[in-house]
Amino acid sequence: MEVSVWDTYVPRQDGKVMHFDILVPSTLIDTDIIFNFVKRYLSSKTFMTGELSVNECKFCHMQEAPLAVVENIDKDGYYIIEMENCS
């Protein structure tokens, strides 16, 4: 499956900035749906975050996804790769 990778930076209330990628099917182009996935992910965190906008979440590139990622996308609609300050 080809996926779109959205590079995402979200400020936390403690001053740190979360950095993660959200991967969605390449056929999904509706940013409202993608941002709702990000908001769902952020709501699972134990700390508060700032607002999400197009300035924090931008399309980066497309790539083929490994099976584990595809399975997660099939189940949840998206997959998150946590990079910085996500826990």
Secondary structure as the mmCIF struct_conf table of DSSP 4:
data_model
#
loop_
_struct_conf.conf_type_id
_struct_conf.id
_struct_conf.beg_label_comp_id
_struct_conf.beg_label_asym_id
_struct_conf.beg_label_seq_id
_struct_conf.end_label_comp_id
_struct_conf.end_label_asym_id
_struct_conf.end_label_seq_id
STRN STRN1 GLU A 2 PRO A 11
STRN STRN2 ARG A 12 ARG A 12
TURN_TY1_P TURN_TY1_P1 GLN A 13 ASP A 14
BEND BEND1 GLY A 15 GLY A 15
STRN STRN3 VAL A 17 PRO A 25
TURN_TY1_P TURN_TY1_P2 SER A 26 THR A 27
HELX_RH_AL_P HELX_RH_AL_P1 THR A 31 SER A 43
TURN_TY1_P TURN_TY1_P3 SER A 44 SER A 44
BEND BEND2 LYS A 45 PHE A 47
STRN STRN4 THR A 49 THR A 49
TURN_TY1_P TURN_TY1_P4 VAL A 54 GLU A 56
STRN STRN5 CYS A 57 GLU A 64
HELX_LH_PP_P HELX_LH_PP_P1 ALA A 65 PRO A 66
HELX_RH_AL_P HELX_RH_AL_P2 LEU A 67 ASP A 76
BEND BEND3 GLY A 77 GLY A 77
STRN STRN6 TYR A 79 GLU A 84
BEND BEND4 ASN A 85 ASN A 85
#
